[in-house]
Amino acid sequence: MKLSVLGAGRCVTGSKYLLEWKKFAAMIDCGLFQGPAENRRRNWRRLPFPPKHIGAVVLTHAHIDHSGWLPRLVRQGFKGPVYCTPPTRDLLRVLLPDAAHIQEEEARYANEKGYSKHEPALPLFRAADARAALKLLEPVPFDVWHELHPGIRFRLHRQGHILGAAAVELETKVSGGDRKTVYFSGDVGRYGVPILKEPEPYPGSDVLLLESTYGDRFHGNGDPRAALCDTIRAALERGGIILIPAFAIDRTQELLYLLHELVVDGDLPEIPTYLDSPMGIEATAVYSRALAEHDIEMRQLLADQTNPIFPSNLQVTPTSAESRKLNALKGPAIIISASGMATGGRILHHLKLRLPDPRNTVIFVGYQAEGTKGRRLVEGEPEVKIHGEWIPVKANVTQVSGLSAHADAGELLLWLSRRERDPEAVYLVHGEYHAQQALAERLDAEFGWKPSIPELGETVTI
Ligand SMILES: [Zn+2]
């Protein structure tokens, strides 16, 4: 079997692996490259294999860097099927149309401003391509073998990273009636986080493709729940509005859960809370409905008629008109909005309005990548440019760390530690090179493994 790393090779976006076995080809994940322009340009490259001859795609989870290139693949002639878990399908119904909208908006904006090298600037894909991609989704339940092609089958294992996230175990028949397994970790989740069931440990395989996002980092021992509580208490004393930029999927739901828990435990008073993100609102509904994926505590709460991610003090503002009404809001109140790194979305309108007032507080609850407005704000810049206007930063800007959907270096090793056998070959993917080198050293020291770190575009025979 040949495996080509078409994305997430020594980088963290664009997850895409092409498998070629005899005359059959399939892809595991079909993600979009994100971040700086040189990354995004890679989204325009042709695949080394004709899309119409790809037999199937298997998706590990709904994050756009694992699924967002699917409409482009469909646009180029891919006819499906696309296998994923049922909750991943539900989240993709929210995510892919939004991704298409962003592509169309960017092309429109580039044409308006005339800054594209292409005349006219075109979107990578359109809403119709996203709709066509959604039609190809074929949900496959967790833990059940499914034939990908005669002689090759796969099974999805719970990964706890976000709702529906899975690892893919692929099994092929080899000569002599033997079977070989390849295990794609997808993005590895964490133990002990609210709402979702725990990740299933790695069982062992012949070949392992392991993500390495946090291969060189630890989330630390700090308790994000306690830090969130202290930060909100301090914010209440200032008397203003509390703005929380958050990713619409997973982080928003985890945050709502923690806020509810703090109120129930008497650590915080009940504060009017607004979820001002159309995607966040839809994702919260998908999370609420995914009963089979809830952990024991979440199930117990729902059985007691309490939805901790949709508590009674939460109001949602799906329309732009409802969102604008929040401008008249006087504190105390919490507004949760996207995007999580303040790179776009409704949070920008709120920041523009609220940053100049020292009574307000902005709480970042996730990693802020270099070059984002979020990063500039947490680094304490005295003014930021929003929608072409310089806005003075007088509000208190803070960061609560420790909330992450990704296993850190220690948790990755923990996830691997319950295996029944060692892999013969390990490939590190989905990580910056320095993080991958650090993880390779740890895997060697702890388990005696000698992982390879394939480059983008590299093909290995497994
Ligand atoms: Zn992910």
Boltz pocket constraint, residues with backbone or C-beta under 6 A from the ligand:
constraints:
  - pocket:
      binder: B
      contacts: [[A, 61], [A, 63], [A, 66], [A, 161], [A, 187]]
      max_distance: 6.0
